[in-house]
Amino acid sequence: DLVYNPRPTRLLRDAAAAGCATIDGLEMLVAQAIRQFAWWTGVTPAADTLRRAAERRLEDMAAAPAGDRS
């Protein structure tokens, strides 16, 4: 599933419950961010750094009031 918010999606929950290996859209987002950052700066960032930053932002968005999630 290419969706990364919410995590996990219903599709991924159902697939995991059926015994399937799953991966969400956050992995694609991180991979794209790595390539874009490297292309613009010539520096390849660590995937873990970008993944943690994205996860923190998603957590912040989930904790924010409904009208303030941008």
Summary of the structure (lengths in Angstrom):
residues: 70
radius of gyration: 14.3
end to end distance: 22.1
largest distance: 42.5
contacts: 149
relative contact order: 0.15
helix: 64%
strand: 0%
